[in-house]
Amino acid sequence: TLKNLIAKGALHRIAVLREDYTAVQRTVPGLNCLVRGADALHLAVAARSDITHFASLDKTQRLAASQWLLGIECVPRV
């Protein structure tokens, strides 16, 4: 379960900060796709975190991630 993965350290929770909402407002208008609000917020949190990979089954979110999260590998590829 999700709780077990967090307890084992396989997953980590990252808090959503006010600055993430500001990043969404600043960044989303420059993207070449219509990413949903919640998906954009996930991208904002990812952008300020030390991630190396971003995984999503949502093709539009992966496309937005490939534009926003430069240098981060999107899985599966766009």
C-alpha positions in Angstrom: 0.0 0.0 0.0 1.0 3.6 -0.2 1.4 3.9 3.5 3.8 0.9 3.5 5.9 2.4 0.7 6.2 5.7 2.6 7.1 3.8 5.8 9.8 1.9 4.0 11.2 5.1 2.6 10.4 4.1 -1.0 8.2 7.2 -1.4 8.4 10.6 0.2 5.7 13.2 0.9 6.5 16.7 -0.2 4.4 19.6 1.2 2.6 22.0 -1.2 3.8 25.5 -0.5 2.3 28.9 -1.4 5.2 29.4 -3.8 4.0 26.4 -5.8 0.8 28.1 -6.6 2.7 31.2 -7.7 4.9 29.0 -9.9 1.8 27.5 -11.5 0.5 31.0 -12.3 3.8 32.1 -13.7 4.8 29.0 -15.7 1.6 27.4 -17.1 0.8 30.2 -19.6 4.1 29.6 -21.3 3.5 25.9 -21.8 2.4 24.5 -25.2 -0.4 22.4 -23.8 -3.4 22.8 -21.6 -2.3 21.1 -18.3 -5.0 20.7 -15.6 -4.6 22.7 -12.3 -3.9 19.8 -10.1 -1.4 18.3 -12.6 0.3 21.7 -12.8 0.6 21.9 -9.0 2.3 18.5 -9.0 4.8 19.8 -11.6 5.4 22.9 -9.5 6.3 20.8 -6.4 8.5 18.6 -8.6 10.3 21.6 -10.0 11.4 22.8 -6.6 12.3 19.3 -5.4 15.5 17.3 -6.1 13.9 14.8 -8.4 15.6 13.1 -11.4 12.5 11.4 -12.9 8.9 12.3 -13.3 6.4 9.5 -13.9 2.8 10.0 -15.1 0.4 8.0 -17.2 -1.2 11.3 -18.3 0.3 12.2 -21.7 -0.6 15.9 -21.3 1.1 16.1 -17.9 4.2 14.4 -19.3 4.3 16.9 -22.2 4.0 19.8 -19.7 6.7 18.1 -17.5 9.1 17.9 -20.5 8.7 21.6 -21.0 8.7 22.7 -17.4 11.1 20.2 -15.8 14.1 20.7 -18.0 16.8 18.1 -17.4 14.3 15.7 -15.7 13.6 12.4 -17.4 9.8 11.9 -18.0 8.6 8.3 -17.7 7.3 7.0 -19.9 8.8 9.2 -22.6 6.6 11.7 -24.4 
